[in-house]
């Protein structure tokens, strides 16, 4: 799977994504992640990629030309039009379901804005989807882009050592993940639940589902209600 991140801060992106699980997946050739520096495509002699907004107002706006040329670089490199996603608080809110949709794609371009945003004309020309990671404003799209790459990458076969991990974690089936424990069996007087030490896999699975349901009902009642609507209230009264 190939990710191309159009950004003004390529070092920030690559330093973060070249570590841990995504870093190992890059080394193994399972993922290709490339940060494309938008500044490399400006025709302005001082390397500027922004200008004052028409109509006035505070801040600066990223110009259309360098963004379009950076996008065209990716198109020329892969030989076709990739899916382009613009990181913006105005987009649909990212979740695990969207991550699953994106994991089915081969080539994704994540466009990171900065300053007061990007010239609307180039967005209309190249962007396929607008995605937000929450109702708050960051200084740029780099952190959201990194979050999306990390989340989607976990769903790509071979990225996780345990292929079942992505299917049982938080938000799978609209439930929060059950509590996890490891050795020692007792820590400062607190013991691991006996069922987890029993070796009885059916009982363990039942306990974990019960814990997921309780945790979701308490911490995310919106997800709990969604789970009940999809699985039937009679099964989890």
GINORDA-V423751 format. One line per field, one symbol per residue. phi: phi as a letter, one per 40 degrees, with the letter a starting at -180 (. if undefined). psi: psi as a letter, one per 40 degrees, with the letter a starting at -180 (. if undefined). burial: b if it has 16 or more other ideal C-beta (glycine too) atoms within 10 Angstrom, else e. Layout:
# GINORDA-V423751
phi: ???
psi: ???
burial: ???
This chain:
# GINORDA-V423751
phi: .bbbbcacbccdccccccbfccccccccgcbbbbccccccbcccccgcbbacccgghcgbbcccdcccccccdcdcccgacccbbccaccccccacccdcccccccbbbbcbcafchbddcccccbcbabbbbicabbcacccdccccdcccdcccdgcccbccdccbcdgcggbccccbbacccbbfgbccddccccgccccccccccccccccccccbdcccccccccbgcccac
psi: ihhhhhiegdddddddeeibdddddddeedihhhhhhddeeiehdeeieiiihheiiiaihhiddddddddddddddeeihihhhhhieeiihhadddddddeeidhhhhhhiibeaihdddddddhdihhieigihieieddddddddddddeehhedidheedeeeihehffiiiiiiiaiidhhfehiihddeedegdddddddddddddddddddgddddddddddehddef.
burial: bbbbbbbbbbebbbebbeeeebeebbeeeebebebbbbeebbeeeeeebbeeeeeeeeebbbbbbbbbbbbebbbeeeeeebebbbbbbebeebebebbeebbeeebbbbbbbbbebbbeebbeebbeeebbbeeeeeebbbbbbbbbbebbbbbbeebbeeeeebeeeebeebbbebeeeeeeeeeeeeeeeebbeeeeeeebeebbeebbbebbbeebeebbeebbeeeeeeeee
